């Protein structure tokens, strides 16, 4: 598994989505991580030092696995880019059929206005 | 805990939660999924992970949040 920088990770993720359009799946896993072992974490906790938690992100298409680690500073930028990639490639999902509450109200208004016209 | 965004299930306005043999909970309500996911993470942040599986050819998106515990 390759630990990449943010931009190479996002580029490779884009390629994964493009490769798996006709066949296959893409898995993305997010997990909180300090990138330190339990022993190291316990030492830091005992010393009263703050542990900086990062977000470990892994992506795979079943053949290739890539990963990156995002810190608090880069998190917002990463989320924005990640969301853009998802919106661009998740085009096969159908929109939910919502029962619009506005439409019946609008219809009533139209009927009311037509009745008024008829009366006059 | 899984939110299965299957297009057919999304189009039906129903909420169902079912538990199978290894305590995997399938949720079709987005709000409930968010609430339960937050609960899982707060209970054990170090062992909770979020997995997304997207399958373009089937038009399926499955979101899973797990704390790696059975039962």
N, CA and C atoms of all chains as a GROMACS GRO file, in nm:
protein
  573
    1UNK      N    1   0.085  -0.120   0.000
    1UNK     CA    2   0.000   0.000   0.000
    1UNK      C    3   0.088   0.125   0.000
    2UNK      N    4   0.053   0.219  -0.085
    2UNK     CA    5   0.136   0.339  -0.101
    2UNK      C    6   0.073   0.456  -0.026
    3UNK      N    7   0.151   0.519   0.062
    3UNK     CA    8   0.103   0.638   0.132
    3UNK      C    9   0.141   0.760   0.049
    4UNK      N   10   0.040   0.822  -0.012
    4UNK     CA   11   0.064   0.933  -0.104
    4UNK      C   12   0.036   1.068  -0.040
    5UNK      N   13   0.083   1.173  -0.106
    5UNK     CA   14   0.047   1.309  -0.067
    5UNK      C   15  -0.097   1.333  -0.116
    6UNK      N   16  -0.158   1.442  -0.067
    6UNK     CA   17  -0.299   1.468  -0.097
    6UNK      C   18  -0.332   1.469  -0.246
    7UNK      N   19  -0.262   1.552  -0.322
    7UNK     CA   20  -0.298   1.568  -0.463
    7UNK      C   21  -0.275   1.442  -0.546
    8UNK      N   22  -0.160   1.374  -0.531
    8UNK     CA   23  -0.144   1.247  -0.604
    8UNK      C   24  -0.252   1.144  -0.567
    9UNK      N   25  -0.292   1.144  -0.440
    9UNK     CA   26  -0.397   1.051  -0.395
    9UNK      C   27  -0.528   1.081  -0.468
   10UNK      N   28  -0.564   1.209  -0.472
   10UNK     CA   29  -0.690   1.248  -0.537
   10UNK      C   30  -0.687   1.219  -0.687
   11UNK      N   31  -0.570   1.238  -0.748
   11UNK     CA   32  -0.556   1.207  -0.891
   11UNK      C   33  -0.573   1.058  -0.916
   12UNK      N   34  -0.512   0.977  -0.830
   12UNK     CA   35  -0.520   0.832  -0.845
   12UNK      C   36  -0.662   0.782  -0.816
   13UNK      N   37  -0.728   0.847  -0.721
   13UNK     CA   38  -0.867   0.812  -0.690
   13UNK      C   39  -0.957   0.839  -0.810
   14UNK      N   40  -0.932   0.952  -0.876
   14UNK     CA   41  -1.007   0.987  -0.998
   14UNK      C   42  -0.988   0.878  -1.104
   15UNK      N   43  -0.863   0.834  -1.120
   15UNK     CA   44  -0.834   0.728  -1.217
   15UNK      C   45  -0.907   0.598  -1.182
   16UNK      N   46  -0.912   0.569  -1.052
   16UNK     CA   47  -0.982   0.447  -1.006
   16UNK      C   48  -1.129   0.451  -1.043
   17UNK      N   49  -1.192   0.566  -1.020
   17UNK     CA   50  -1.333   0.582  -1.054
   17UNK      C   51  -1.354   0.565  -1.205
   18UNK      N   52  -1.262   0.621  -1.282
   18UNK     CA   53  -1.275   0.615  -1.428
   18UNK      C   54  -1.254   0.472  -1.480
   19UNK      N   55  -1.163   0.399  -1.415
   19UNK     CA   56  -1.134   0.261  -1.458
   19UNK      C   57  -1.248   0.165  -1.425
   20UNK      N   58  -1.325   0.199  -1.321
   20UNK     CA   59  -1.427   0.103  -1.274
   20UNK      C   60  -1.569   0.139  -1.317
   21UNK      N   61  -1.583   0.219  -1.422
   21UNK     CA   62  -1.718   0.259  -1.463
   21UNK      C   63  -1.796   0.142  -1.523
   22UNK      N   64  -1.730   0.062  -1.608
   22UNK     CA   65  -1.802  -0.048  -1.674
   22UNK      C   66  -1.806  -0.174  -1.588
   23UNK      N   67  -1.702  -0.194  -1.510
   23UNK     CA   68  -1.693  -0.315  -1.429
   23UNK      C   69  -1.614  -0.287  -1.302
   24UNK      N   70  -1.658  -0.344  -1.191
   24UNK     CA   71  -1.582  -0.333  -1.066
   24UNK      C   72  -1.636  -0.227  -0.972
   25UNK      N   73  -1.574  -0.222  -0.854
   25UNK     CA   74  -1.616  -0.130  -0.748
   25UNK      C   75  -1.498  -0.049  -0.697
   26UNK      N   76  -1.530   0.058  -0.628
   26UNK     CA   77  -1.427   0.138  -0.560
   26UNK      C   78  -1.465   0.145  -0.413
   27UNK      N   79  -1.370   0.113  -0.327
   27UNK     CA   80  -1.390   0.122  -0.183
   27UNK      C   81  -1.305   0.236  -0.128
   28UNK      N   82  -1.364   0.319  -0.044
   28UNK     CA   83  -1.288   0.424   0.024
   28UNK      C   84  -1.312   0.409   0.173
   29UNK      N   85  -1.204   0.401   0.250
   29UNK     CA   86  -1.214   0.384   0.395
   29UNK      C   87  -1.152   0.503   0.466
   30UNK      N   88  -1.224   0.558   0.563
   30UNK     CA   89  -1.171   0.668   0.644
   30UNK      C   90  -1.165   0.626   0.790
   31UNK      N   91  -1.055   0.659   0.855
   31UNK     CA   92  -1.037   0.618   0.994
   31UNK      C   93  -0.950   0.719   1.068
   32UNK      N   94  -0.982   0.741   1.193
   32UNK     CA   95  -0.899   0.830   1.274
   32UNK      C   96  -0.769   0.758   1.309
   33UNK      N   97  -0.659   0.830   1.296
   33UNK     CA   98  -0.530   0.768   1.324
   33UNK      C   99  -0.430   0.873   1.367
   34UNK      N  100  -0.341   0.834   1.457
   34UNK     CA  101  -0.235   0.927   1.498
   34UNK      C  102  -0.103   0.890   1.429
   35UNK      N  103  -0.107   0.781   1.350
   35UNK     CA  104   0.010   0.725   1.282
   35UNK      C  105   0.121   0.689   1.382
   36UNK      N  106   0.078   0.657   1.503
   36UNK     CA  107   0.172   0.615   1.608
   36UNK      C  108   0.122   0.484   1.668
   37UNK      N  109   0.213   0.406   1.723
   37UNK     CA  110   0.174   0.280   1.786
   37UNK      C  111   0.110   0.307   1.922
   38UNK      N  112   0.048   0.205   1.978
   38UNK     CA  113  -0.015   0.219   2.110
   38UNK      C  114   0.088   0.258   2.216
   39UNK      N  115   0.207   0.199   2.205
   39UNK     CA  116   0.315   0.227   2.302
   39UNK      C  117   0.352   0.375   2.296
   40UNK      N  118   0.370   0.426   2.174
   40UNK     CA  119   0.405   0.568   2.157
   40UNK      C  120   0.294   0.659   2.208
   41UNK      N  121   0.169   0.619   2.181
   41UNK     CA  122   0.054   0.699   2.226
   41UNK      C  123   0.048   0.703   2.379
   42UNK      N  124   0.073   0.588   2.440
   42UNK     CA  125   0.070   0.580   2.587
   42UNK      C  126   0.180   0.667   2.649
   43UNK      N  127   0.297   0.668   2.584
   43UNK     CA  128   0.409   0.751   2.632
   43UNK      C  129   0.371   0.899   2.628
   44UNK      N  130   0.312   0.939   2.515
   44UNK     CA  131   0.270   1.079   2.499
   44UNK      C  132   0.163   1.117   2.601
   45UNK      N  133   0.071   1.025   2.623
   45UNK     CA  134  -0.037   1.049   2.720
   45UNK      C  135   0.019   1.062   2.861
   46UNK      N  136   0.115   0.977   2.892
   46UNK     CA  137   0.178   0.980   3.026
   46UNK      C  138   0.256   1.110   3.046
   47UNK      N  139   0.317   1.156   2.939
   47UNK     CA  140   0.394   1.281   2.947
   47UNK      C  141   0.303   1.404   2.944
   48UNK      N  142   0.176   1.381   2.918
   48UNK     CA  143   0.078   1.491   2.914
   48UNK      C  144   0.082   1.570   2.786
   49UNK      N  145   0.145   1.512   2.683
   49UNK     CA  146   0.152   1.580   2.553
   49UNK      C  147   0.026   1.549   2.471
   50UNK      N  148  -0.015   1.648   2.394
   50UNK     CA  149  -0.135   1.631   2.311
   50UNK      C  150  -0.102   1.546   2.188
   51UNK      N  151  -0.190   1.452   2.158
   51UNK     CA  152  -0.170   1.368   2.039
   51UNK      C  153  -0.246   1.431   1.923
   52UNK      N  154  -0.174   1.454   1.813
   52UNK     CA  155  -0.241   1.510   1.695
   52UNK      C  156  -0.300   1.396   1.614
   53UNK      N  157  -0.431   1.392   1.610
   53UNK     CA  158  -0.498   1.288   1.532
   53UNK      C  159  -0.514   1.332   1.387
   54UNK      N  160  -0.494   1.237   1.298
   54UNK     CA  161  -0.509   1.262   1.156
   54UNK      C  162  -0.616   1.168   1.101
   55UNK      N  163  -0.655   1.194   0.978
   55UNK     CA  164  -0.754   1.106   0.914
   55UNK      C  165  -0.682   1.022   0.810
   56UNK      N  166  -0.682   0.892   0.832
   56UNK     CA  167  -0.618   0.800   0.738
   56UNK      C  168  -0.722   0.756   0.635
   57UNK      N  169  -0.691   0.778   0.509
   57UNK     CA  170  -0.785   0.746   0.402
   57UNK      C  171  -0.723   0.643   0.309
   58UNK      N  172  -0.794   0.534   0.289
   58UNK     CA  173  -0.748   0.430   0.197
   58UNK      C  174  -0.850   0.415   0.085
   59UNK      N  175  -0.799   0.388  -0.034
   59UNK     CA  176  -0.889   0.362  -0.147
   59UNK      C  177  -0.837   0.243  -0.226
   60UNK      N  178  -0.928   0.159  -0.271
   60UNK     CA  179  -0.889   0.043  -0.351
   60UNK      C  180  -0.995   0.011  -0.455
   61UNK      N  181  -0.950  -0.048  -0.565
   61UNK     CA  182  -1.044  -0.097  -0.666
   61UNK      C  183  -1.037  -0.250  -0.673
   62UNK      N  184  -0.975  -0.309  -0.572
   62UNK     CA  185  -0.960  -0.454  -0.568
   62UNK      C  186  -0.824  -0.499  -0.619
   63UNK      N  187  -0.762  -0.415  -0.701
   63UNK     CA  188  -0.630  -0.449  -0.756
   63UNK      C  189  -0.521  -0.364  -0.691
   64UNK      N  190  -0.546  -0.235  -0.688
   64UNK     CA  191  -0.446  -0.141  -0.636
   64UNK      C  192  -0.501  -0.069  -0.514
   65UNK      N  193  -0.417  -0.053  -0.413
   65UNK     CA  194  -0.459   0.020  -0.292
   65UNK      C  195  -0.370   0.142  -0.272
   66UNK      N  196  -0.435   0.255  -0.250
   66UNK     CA  197  -0.362   0.378  -0.223
   66UNK      C  198  -0.410   0.436  -0.091
   67UNK      N  199  -0.329   0.519  -0.030
   67UNK     CA  200  -0.371   0.580   0.096
   67UNK      C  201  -0.306   0.716   0.113
   68UNK      N  202  -0.366   0.794   0.201
   68UNK     CA  203  -0.311   0.924   0.237
   68UNK      C  204  -0.350   0.956   0.380
   69UNK      N  205  -0.282   1.051   0.438
   69UNK     CA  206  -0.313   1.092   0.575
   69UNK      C  207  -0.337   1.242   0.575
   70UNK      N  208  -0.452   1.282   0.628
   70UNK     CA  209  -0.490   1.424   0.625
   70UNK      C  210  -0.489   1.482   0.765
   71UNK      N  211  -0.418   1.591   0.781
   71UNK     CA  212  -0.412   1.660   0.910
   71UNK      C  213  -0.524   1.763   0.922
   72UNK      N  214  -0.541   1.820   1.042
   72UNK     CA  215  -0.650   1.917   1.063
   72UNK      C  216  -0.641   2.040   0.971
   73UNK      N  217  -0.518   2.081   0.939
   73UNK     CA  218  -0.500   2.201   0.856
   73UNK      C  219  -0.549   2.179   0.713
   74UNK      N  220  -0.521   2.061   0.659
   74UNK     CA  221  -0.555   2.033   0.519
   74UNK      C  222  -0.694   1.974   0.502
   75UNK      N  223  -0.760   1.947   0.614
   75UNK     CA  224  -0.884   1.869   0.607
   75UNK      C  225  -0.993   1.935   0.522
   76UNK      N  226  -1.011   2.065   0.539
   76UNK     CA  227  -1.118   2.134   0.466
   76UNK      C  228  -1.092   2.133   0.315
   77UNK      N  229  -0.965   2.156   0.279
   77UNK     CA  230  -0.928   2.157   0.137
   77UNK      C  231  -0.948   2.018   0.078
   78UNK      N  232  -0.906   1.916   0.155
   78UNK     CA  233  -0.922   1.779   0.107
   78UNK      C  234  -1.069   1.745   0.087
   79UNK      N  235  -1.153   1.780   0.185
   79UNK     CA  236  -1.296   1.748   0.177
   79UNK      C  237  -1.360   1.811   0.054
   80UNK      N  238  -1.320   1.934   0.024
   80UNK     CA  239  -1.376   2.005  -0.092
   80UNK      C  240  -1.338   1.933  -0.222
   81UNK      N  241  -1.210   1.896  -0.234
   81UNK     CA  242  -1.163   1.827  -0.355
   81UNK      C  243  -1.224   1.688  -0.367
   82UNK      N  244  -1.232   1.620  -0.254
   82UNK     CA  245  -1.287   1.484  -0.248
   82UNK      C  246  -1.435   1.486  -0.289
   83UNK      N  247  -1.508   1.584  -0.237
   83UNK     CA  248  -1.651   1.597  -0.270
   83UNK      C  249  -1.670   1.624  -0.419
   84UNK      N  250  -1.583   1.706  -0.476
   84UNK     CA  251  -1.591   1.737  -0.619
   84UNK      C  252  -1.572   1.610  -0.703
   85UNK      N  253  -1.474   1.528  -0.662
   85UNK     CA  254  -1.447   1.402  -0.734
   85UNK      C  255  -1.568   1.308  -0.726
   86UNK      N  256  -1.624   1.297  -0.606
   86UNK     CA  257  -1.740   1.208  -0.588
   86UNK      C  258  -1.858   1.255  -0.672
   87UNK      N  259  -1.885   1.385  -0.671
   87UNK     CA  260  -1.998   1.439  -0.748
   87UNK      C  261  -1.978   1.417  -0.898
   88UNK      N  262  -1.852   1.426  -0.940
   88UNK     CA  263  -1.823   1.411  -1.083
   88UNK      C  264  -1.837   1.267  -1.131
   89UNK      N  265  -1.808   1.171  -1.042
   89UNK     CA  266  -1.805   1.031  -1.086
   89UNK      C  267  -1.922   0.945  -1.040
   90UNK      N  268  -1.994   0.989  -0.939
   90UNK     CA  269  -2.109   0.909  -0.894
   90UNK      C  270  -2.235   0.950  -0.970
   91UNK      N  271  -2.231   0.930  -1.098
   91UNK     CA  272  -2.341   0.975  -1.184
   91UNK      C  273  -2.445   0.866  -1.207
   92UNK      N  274  -2.417   0.745  -1.160
   92UNK     CA  275  -2.510   0.634  -1.184
   92UNK      C  276  -2.622   0.627  -1.081
   93UNK      N  277  -2.612   0.707  -0.976
   93UNK     CA  278  -2.715   0.704  -0.872
   93UNK      C  279  -2.839   0.780  -0.916
   94UNK      N  280  -2.955   0.720  -0.888
   94UNK     CA  281  -3.080   0.786  -0.924
   94UNK      C  282  -3.119   0.884  -0.815
   95UNK      N  283  -3.182   0.992  -0.856
   95UNK     CA  284  -3.229   1.089  -0.758
   95UNK      C  285  -3.351   1.033  -0.687
   96UNK      N  286  -3.362   1.067  -0.560
   96UNK     CA  287  -3.475   1.019  -0.480
   96UNK      C  288  -3.605   1.084  -0.528
   97UNK      N  289  -3.709   1.002  -0.536
   97UNK     CA  290  -3.840   1.056  -0.576
   97UNK      C  291  -3.904   1.119  -0.453
   98UNK      N  292  -3.908   1.250  -0.451
   98UNK     CA  293  -3.966   1.320  -0.336
   98UNK      C  294  -4.108   1.365  -0.370
   99UNK      N  295  -4.196   1.349  -0.274
   99UNK     CA  296  -4.332   1.400  -0.292
   99UNK      C  297  -4.328   1.549  -0.261
  100UNK      N  298  -4.338   1.631  -0.364
  100UNK     CA  299  -4.327   1.776  -0.344
  100UNK      C  300  -4.451   1.830  -0.274
  101UNK      N  301  -4.425   1.905  -0.168
  101UNK     CA  302  -4.535   1.968  -0.094
  101UNK      C  303  -4.578   2.098  -0.163
  102UNK      N  304  -4.486   2.155  -0.240
  102UNK     CA  305  -4.514   2.284  -0.303
  102UNK      C  306  -4.614   2.271  -0.418
  103UNK      N  307  -4.602   2.162  -0.494
  103UNK     CA  308  -4.684   2.146  -0.615
  103UNK      C  309  -4.835   2.153  -0.589
  104UNK      N  310  -4.888   2.079  -0.491
  104UNK     CA  311  -5.033   2.088  -0.466
  104UNK      C  312  -5.077   2.230  -0.428
  105UNK      N  313  -4.994   2.297  -0.350
  105UNK     CA  314  -5.025   2.434  -0.308
  105UNK      C  315  -5.031   2.527  -0.428
  106UNK      N  316  -4.935   2.509  -0.519
  106UNK     CA  317  -4.932   2.591  -0.640
  106UNK      C  318  -5.055   2.564  -0.727
  107UNK      N  319  -5.095   2.438  -0.732
  107UNK     CA  320  -5.212   2.398  -0.812
  107UNK      C  321  -5.339   2.464  -0.757
  108UNK      N  322  -5.348   2.466  -0.623
  108UNK     CA  323  -5.464   2.529  -0.558
  108UNK      C  324  -5.470   2.677  -0.593
  109UNK      N  325  -5.353   2.741  -0.590
  109UNK     CA  326  -5.347   2.884  -0.622
  109UNK      C  327  -5.397   2.910  -0.764
  110UNK      N  328  -5.350   2.821  -0.856
  110UNK     CA  329  -5.389   2.837  -0.996
  110UNK      C  330  -5.540   2.821  -1.013
  111UNK      N  331  -5.595   2.719  -0.944
  111UNK     CA  332  -5.739   2.695  -0.952
  111UNK      C  333  -5.817   2.815  -0.900
  112UNK      N  334  -5.770   2.869  -0.790
  112UNK     CA  335  -5.834   2.985  -0.729
  112UNK      C  336  -5.836   3.104  -0.823
  113UNK      N  337  -5.723   3.127  -0.889
  113UNK     CA  338  -5.713   3.242  -0.980
  113UNK      C  339  -5.804   3.222  -1.102
  114UNK      N  340  -5.814   3.096  -1.150
  114UNK     CA  341  -5.899   3.069  -1.267
  114UNK      C  342  -6.046   3.087  -1.231
  115UNK      N  343  -6.082   3.047  -1.105
  115UNK     CA  344  -6.220   3.064  -1.059
  115UNK      C  345  -6.258   3.211  -1.055
  116UNK      N  346  -6.163   3.292  -1.006
  116UNK     CA  347  -6.187   3.436  -0.996
  116UNK      C  348  -6.212   3.495  -1.135
  117UNK      N  349  -6.133   3.449  -1.232
  117UNK     CA  350  -6.147   3.499  -1.368
  117UNK      C  351  -6.285   3.465  -1.425
  118UNK      N  352  -6.329   3.340  -1.396
  118UNK     CA  353  -6.459   3.295  -1.446
  118UNK      C  354  -6.573   3.379  -1.388
  119UNK      N  355  -6.562   3.409  -1.257
  119UNK     CA  356  -6.666   3.486  -1.190
  119UNK      C  357  -6.681   3.624  -1.252
  120UNK      N  358  -6.568   3.687  -1.280
  120UNK     CA  359  -6.572   3.822  -1.337
  120UNK      C  360  -6.607   3.814  -1.486
  121UNK      N  361  -2.287  -0.132   1.070
  121UNK     CA  362  -2.408  -0.056   1.038
  121UNK      C  363  -2.396  -0.005   0.895
  122UNK      N  364  -2.497  -0.032   0.817
  122UNK     CA  365  -2.488   0.001   0.674
  122UNK      C  366  -2.606   0.086   0.629
  123UNK      N  367  -2.576   0.183   0.545
  123UNK     CA  368  -2.680   0.254   0.473
  123UNK      C  369  -2.664   0.214   0.329
  124UNK      N  370  -2.762   0.143   0.277
  124UNK     CA  371  -2.753   0.093   0.141
  124UNK      C  372  -2.834   0.184   0.050
  125UNK      N  373  -2.765   0.262  -0.031
  125UNK     CA  374  -2.834   0.356  -0.118
  125UNK      C  375  -2.864   0.291  -0.253
  126UNK      N  376  -2.948   0.190  -0.247
  126UNK     CA  377  -2.994   0.121  -0.366
  126UNK      C  378  -3.106   0.205  -0.428
  127UNK      N  379  -3.100   0.237  -0.556
  127UNK     CA  380  -3.200   0.326  -0.617
  127UNK      C  381  -3.345   0.282  -0.594
  128UNK      N  382  -3.369   0.149  -0.602
  128UNK     CA  383  -3.508   0.101  -0.585
  128UNK      C  384  -3.557   0.127  -0.443
  129UNK      N  385  -3.467   0.104  -0.345
  129UNK     CA  386  -3.507   0.124  -0.206
  129UNK      C  387  -3.523   0.272  -0.175
  130UNK      N  388  -3.441   0.354  -0.240
  130UNK     CA  389  -3.450   0.497  -0.216
  130UNK      C  390  -3.583   0.553  -0.264
  131UNK      N  391  -3.632   0.497  -0.374
  131UNK     CA  392  -3.755   0.552  -0.431
  131UNK      C  393  -3.877   0.521  -0.345
  132UNK      N  394  -3.869   0.414  -0.266
  132UNK     CA  395  -3.980   0.384  -0.175
  132UNK      C  396  -3.961   0.464  -0.047
  133UNK      N  397  -4.067   0.523   0.001
  133UNK     CA  398  -4.056   0.602   0.124
  133UNK      C  399  -4.079   0.512   0.244
  134UNK      N  400  -3.977   0.436   0.280
  134UNK     CA  401  -3.992   0.347   0.394
  134UNK      C  402  -3.862   0.344   0.474
  135UNK      N  403  -3.875   0.309   0.599
  135UNK     CA  404  -3.759   0.298   0.686
  135UNK      C  405  -3.761   0.159   0.746
  136UNK      N  406  -3.653   0.085   0.728
  136UNK     CA  407  -3.648  -0.047   0.792
  136UNK      C  408  -3.511  -0.072   0.849
  137UNK      N  409  -3.508  -0.125   0.967
  137UNK     CA  410  -3.381  -0.161   1.030
  137UNK      C  411  -3.387  -0.310   1.059
  138UNK      N  412  -3.295  -0.385   1.002
  138UNK     CA  413  -3.294  -0.529   1.029
  138UNK      C  414  -3.156  -0.571   1.073
  139UNK      N  415  -3.150  -0.668   1.161
  139UNK     CA  416  -3.022  -0.714   1.214
  139UNK      C  417  -3.001  -0.856   1.167
  140UNK      N  418  -2.883  -0.884   1.109
  140UNK     CA  419  -2.856  -1.021   1.068
  140UNK      C  420  -2.766  -1.090   1.170
  141UNK      N  421  -2.716  -1.210   1.136
  141UNK     CA  422  -2.647  -1.293   1.235
  141UNK      C  423  -2.525  -1.228   1.298
  142UNK      N  424  -2.454  -1.141   1.227
  142UNK     CA  425  -2.334  -1.084   1.288
  142UNK      C  426  -2.354  -0.938   1.328
  143UNK      N  427  -2.475  -0.904   1.364
  143UNK     CA  428  -2.511  -0.773   1.419
  143UNK      C  429  -2.484  -0.658   1.323
  144UNK      N  430  -2.494  -0.683   1.194
  144UNK     CA  431  -2.484  -0.576   1.096
  144UNK      C  432  -2.623  -0.514   1.082
  145UNK      N  433  -2.632  -0.386   1.101
  145UNK     CA  434  -2.763  -0.320   1.098
  145UNK      C  435  -2.778  -0.246   0.965
  146UNK      N  436  -2.883  -0.279   0.890
  146UNK     CA  437  -2.910  -0.213   0.763
  146UNK      C  438  -3.011  -0.102   0.787
  147UNK      N  439  -2.974   0.018   0.750
  147UNK     CA  440  -3.060   0.134   0.774
  147UNK      C  441  -3.089   0.203   0.641
  148UNK      N  442  -3.214   0.234   0.616
  148UNK     CA  443  -3.247   0.304   0.492
  148UNK      C  444  -3.280   0.451   0.515
  149UNK      N  445  -3.282   0.493   0.641
  149UNK     CA  446  -3.307   0.634   0.671
  149UNK      C  447  -3.174   0.706   0.693
  150UNK      N  448  -3.152   0.812   0.617
  150UNK     CA  449  -3.025   0.885   0.625
  150UNK      C  450  -3.003   0.945   0.764
  151UNK      N  451  -3.106   1.009   0.819
  151UNK     CA  452  -3.093   1.075   0.949
  151UNK      C  453  -3.058   0.976   1.060
  152UNK      N  454  -3.121   0.860   1.054
  152UNK     CA  455  -3.093   0.758   1.156
  152UNK      C  456  -2.950   0.706   1.141
  153UNK      N  457  -2.907   0.689   1.016
  153UNK     CA  458  -2.772   0.641   0.990
  153UNK      C  459  -2.668   0.738   1.047
  154UNK      N  460  -2.689   0.867   1.026
  154UNK     CA  461  -2.597   0.969   1.077
  154UNK      C  462  -2.591   0.963   1.229
  155UNK      N  463  -2.708   0.958   1.290
  155UNK     CA  464  -2.717   0.956   1.436
  155UNK      C  465  -2.645   0.835   1.496
  156UNK      N  466  -2.671   0.718   1.438
  156UNK     CA  467  -2.610   0.595   1.489
  156UNK      C  468  -2.459   0.593   1.464
  157UNK      N  469  -2.416   0.652   1.352
  157UNK     CA  470  -2.273   0.658   1.320
  157UNK      C  471  -2.198   0.744   1.421
  158UNK      N  472  -2.258   0.857   1.456
  158UNK     CA  473  -2.197   0.948   1.554
  158UNK      C  474  -2.185   0.877   1.689
  159UNK      N  475  -2.290   0.804   1.726
  159UNK     CA  476  -2.288   0.728   1.852
  159UNK      C  477  -2.173   0.627   1.853
  160UNK      N  478  -2.158   0.554   1.742
  160UNK     CA  479  -2.052   0.454   1.732
  160UNK      C  480  -1.915   0.518   1.747
  161UNK      N  481  -1.894   0.629   1.676
  161UNK     CA  482  -1.763   0.695   1.679
  161UNK      C  483  -1.731   0.749   1.817
  162UNK      N  484  -1.831   0.811   1.880
  162UNK     CA  485  -1.808   0.868   2.014
  162UNK      C  486  -1.777   0.761   2.117
  163UNK      N  487  -1.838   0.644   2.100
  163UNK     CA  488  -1.817   0.535   2.195
  163UNK      C  489  -1.675   0.479   2.186
  164UNK      N  490  -1.622   0.471   2.064
  164UNK     CA  491  -1.486   0.416   2.047
  164UNK      C  492  -1.421   0.474   1.921
  165UNK      N  493  -1.363   0.593   1.932
  165UNK     CA  494  -1.309   0.660   1.813
  165UNK      C  495  -1.193   0.586   1.747
  166UNK      N  496  -1.112   0.517   1.827
  166UNK     CA  497  -0.992   0.453   1.772
  166UNK      C  498  -1.021   0.332   1.685
  167UNK      N  499  -1.132   0.264   1.712
  167UNK     CA  500  -1.159   0.144   1.632
  167UNK      C  501  -1.278   0.160   1.538
  168UNK      N  502  -1.325   0.283   1.521
  168UNK     CA  503  -1.438   0.305   1.430
  168UNK      C  504  -1.385   0.349   1.294
  169UNK      N  505  -1.439   0.290   1.190
  169UNK     CA  506  -1.400   0.331   1.055
  169UNK      C  507  -1.523   0.343   0.965
  170UNK      N  508  -1.507   0.424   0.861
  170UNK     CA  509  -1.616   0.450   0.767
  170UNK      C  510  -1.574   0.397   0.631
  171UNK      N  511  -1.656   0.313   0.572
  171UNK     CA  512  -1.623   0.254   0.442
  171UNK      C  513  -1.732   0.288   0.342
  172UNK      N  514  -1.689   0.331   0.226
  172UNK     CA  515  -1.782   0.361   0.118
  172UNK      C  516  -1.752   0.268   0.001
  173UNK      N  517  -1.854   0.203  -0.050
  173UNK     CA  518  -1.836   0.117  -0.168
  173UNK      C  519  -1.926   0.169  -0.279
  174UNK      N  520  -1.864   0.201  -0.392
  174UNK     CA  521  -1.942   0.252  -0.505
  174UNK      C  522  -1.926   0.158  -0.623
  175UNK      N  523  -2.038   0.120  -0.679
  175UNK     CA  524  -2.037   0.030  -0.795
  175UNK      C  525  -2.117   0.096  -0.907
  176UNK      N  526  -2.044   0.153  -1.001
  176UNK     CA  527  -2.106   0.234  -1.106
  176UNK      C  528  -2.198   0.151  -1.195
  177UNK      N  529  -2.152   0.030  -1.232
  177UNK     CA  530  -2.229  -0.051  -1.327
  177UNK      C  531  -2.365  -0.093  -1.270
  178UNK      N  532  -2.377  -0.101  -1.137
  178UNK     CA  533  -2.505  -0.135  -1.075
  178UNK      C  534  -2.578  -0.012  -1.021
  179UNK      N  535  -2.513   0.102  -1.023
  179UNK     CA  536  -2.572   0.224  -0.968
  179UNK      C  537  -2.594   0.214  -0.819
  180UNK      N  538  -2.498   0.153  -0.750
  180UNK     CA  539  -2.514   0.130  -0.606
  180UNK      C  540  -2.405   0.199  -0.524
  181UNK      N  541  -2.448   0.258  -0.414
  181UNK     CA  542  -2.355   0.318  -0.319
  181UNK      C  543  -2.390   0.263  -0.181
  182UNK      N  544  -2.292   0.202  -0.116
  182UNK     CA  545  -2.314   0.147   0.018
  182UNK      C  546  -2.220   0.218   0.115
  183UNK      N  547  -2.275   0.275   0.220
  183UNK     CA  548  -2.194   0.341   0.322
  183UNK      C  549  -2.198   0.255   0.448
  184UNK      N  550  -2.082   0.226   0.502
  184UNK     CA  551  -2.076   0.140   0.621
  184UNK      C  552  -1.992   0.206   0.729
  185UNK      N  553  -2.042   0.204   0.850
  185UNK     CA  554  -1.965   0.250   0.966
  185UNK      C  555  -1.957   0.134   1.062
  186UNK      N  556  -1.836   0.096   1.100
  186UNK     CA  557  -1.820  -0.019   1.188
  186UNK      C  558  -1.718   0.008   1.299
  187UNK      N  559  -1.742  -0.055   1.414
  187UNK     CA  560  -1.645  -0.044   1.523
  187UNK      C  561  -1.576  -0.180   1.544
  188UNK      N  562  -1.591  -0.269   1.444
  188UNK     CA  563  -1.520  -0.398   1.444
  188UNK      C  564  -1.566  -0.495   1.553
  189UNK      N  565  -1.682  -0.473   1.608
  189UNK     CA  566  -1.729  -0.563   1.714
  189UNK      C  567  -1.844  -0.647   1.663
  190UNK      N  568  -1.851  -0.770   1.711
  190UNK     CA  569  -1.963  -0.857   1.675
  190UNK      C  570  -2.054  -0.873   1.795
  191UNK      N  571  -2.184  -0.874   1.768
  191UNK     CA  572  -2.281  -0.902   1.873
  191UNK      C  573  -2.313  -0.786   1.962
   0.00000   0.00000   0.00000
